[in-house]
Amino acid sequence: MAKLWVKVQRSFRRRPLRFLTLVALYLAAGSLVFLHSGFSGEPTVPGSQRGPVTAEGPGLPYLGVMQLGRGFKAPATMPAVGRRHGAWFKSTSKEPADRGRAGDYGGTRSRALRSRSGREKEEDRARYIGCYEDNTRQRTLRGVSFFDYKKMTVFRCQDNCAERGYLYAGLEFGAECYCGHKIQASNASEAECNMECKGERTNVCGGVNRLSIYRLELAQESARRYGSAIFRGCFRQPDNVSIALPVSQVMLNMSVDKCVDFCTEKEYPLSALAGTTCRCGFPTTLFTLHEREDEQLCAQKCAGEEFESCGTADYLLVYQTQVQDNRCMDRRFLPSRAKQLVALASFPGAGNTWARHLIELATGFYTGSYYFDGSLYNKGFKGERDHWRSGRTICIKTHESGQKEIESFDAAILLIRNPYKALMAEFNRKYGGHIGFAAHAHWKGK
């Protein structure tokens, strides 16, 4: 017997192909037997009882995949309740539809949304109402505004205005977005709104001093409620209250949300409650909001809301509405060529971009640059595209330190910052942009 076994081993060592062939034949035979038992009837399982298939029962053991085979053969006889496997095993021809109905609601919804055209989406959230005149000194929509000279789209403008609770969104000059609660200008010809959006060539985004205005049908009503207003505190009534807070209205049924809504509609950033009088205005030297009083001095119940305070005739309860204080937002080029070139000079990272922003808002005139930074131009620094010798800007950003470059200017504003912080800021700008940060991996290099 041992000699025979040795001969068999030697035979298979010399001819491994025979061994592999026998193994393959054995596995194939076993698979055929398995498939036959699954499709032709119940398999013989030790200890089981032959009888009708039921979903569950004390005498029926769980047969694993064998039960799946019976289900595939006659799905109509399987009971609907107690099925071990999902409906998509029932019929391969209906798999996608059945699986979708079984619980793929998110996928179905996203596919439906993707199939709709962009036009339909815009109509759901906004309705186009026409082309309107605009003026840089007296804006037609006086709420929040923002610019993007590279990626502005109609939907993006609508979305930003709707998030802040505004009723109207207007696009101008292909790249500027304005929001507001009321339109304070007259209609213009549709032909005057003729500039394509910078971010989508298929849509119109106003024109030169012309707004394409949409009424936002889905503006969040809650965003205009006082819950989104910012509580500023209790303040003594200013001496010249009619000048400091020029708009007022008596409300016998006063509440915080009514006063905030009233001032929001009038396009004012401050809402001040004085008993039964609601006052609106801007923070000014007459009403600076610097000296807060004890809140108990304003603790008089509102006539319209028992659990709210509405201030008194002498002490005002002040809320900041969602209206942006845009008195300093308008900027333009100098009306005549400047006689002197003023440098805004600094080491990179010293904060010249932030300084330019403050200078532009304080003076109303654009700043220029010795360089051309497209990202800054796209964010609203229009002087970035002008040649630095044009004389149309109030000062010119520069990092140059050579004798020739210094002598090119007649005067300079010099920014000085801690060198370490300036280097860190410049490193972040290099890898993350003007308002970004370098990734963790960037700090691991030499």
Stockholm file with secondary structure:
# STOCKHOLM 1.0

chainA/1-446         MAKLWVKVQRSFRRRPLRFLTLVALYLAAGSLVFLHSGFSGEPTVPGSQRGPVTAEGPGLPYLGVMQLGRGFKAPATMPAVGRRHGAWFKSTSKEPADRGRAGDYGGTRSRALRSRSGREKEEDRARYIGCYEDNTRQRTLRGVSFFDYKKMTVFRCQDNCAERGYLYAGLEFGAECYCGHKIQASNASEAECNMECKGERTNVCGGVNRLSIYRLELAQESARRYGSAIFRGCFRQPDNVSIALPVSQVMLNMSVDKCVDFCTEKEYPLSALAGTTCRCGFPTTLFTLHEREDEQLCAQKCAGEEFESCGTADYLLVYQTQVQDNRCMDRRFLPSRAKQLVALASFPGAGNTWARHLIELATGFYTGSYYFDGSLYNKGFKGERDHWRSGRTICIKTHESGQKEIESFDAAILLIRNPYKALMAEFNRKYGGHIGFAAHAHWKGK
#=GR chainA/1-446 SS CHHHHHHHHHHHHHCHHHHHHHHHHHHHHHHHHHHHHHHHSCCCCTTCCCSCCCSCCTTCCCCTHHHHHHHHHCGGGSCSTTCSSCGGGSCGGGHHHHHHHHHCHHHHHHHHHHHSCHHHHHHHHEEEEEEEECCSSSCSSCSCEEECTTTCCHHHHHHHHHHTTCSEEEEETTTEEEEESSCCSCBCCGGGCCCBCSSCTTSBCCBTTEEEEEEETTCCGGGGSGGGSEEEEEEECCTTHHHHSCEEEECTTCCHHHHHHHHHHTTCSEEEEETTEEEEECCBTTBCSCSCBCGGGGCCBCSSCTTSBCCCSSEEEEEECSCCCCTTCCCBCCSSCCSSCEEEECCTTSSHHHHHHHHHHHHSBCCEESSCCHHHHHTTCGGGGSCTTSSCSSCEEECCCSHHHHHTCSEEEECCCCHHHHHHHHHHHHHHCTTCCCCGGGGGCC
#=GC SS_cons         CHHHHHHHHHHHHHCHHHHHHHHHHHHHHHHHHHHHHHHHSCCCCTTCCCSCCCSCCTTCCCCTHHHHHHHHHCGGGSCSTTCSSCGGGSCGGGHHHHHHHHHCHHHHHHHHHHHSCHHHHHHHHEEEEEEEECCSSSCSSCSCEEECTTTCCHHHHHHHHHHTTCSEEEEETTTEEEEESSCCSCBCCGGGCCCBCSSCTTSBCCBTTEEEEEEETTCCGGGGSGGGSEEEEEEECCTTHHHHSCEEEECTTCCHHHHHHHHHHTTCSEEEEETTEEEEECCBTTBCSCSCBCGGGGCCBCSSCTTSBCCCSSEEEEEECSCCCCTTCCCBCCSSCCSSCEEEECCTTSSHHHHHHHHHHHHSBCCEESSCCHHHHHTTCGGGGSCTTSSCSSCEEECCCSHHHHHTCSEEEECCCCHHHHHHHHHHHHHHCTTCCCCGGGGGCC
//
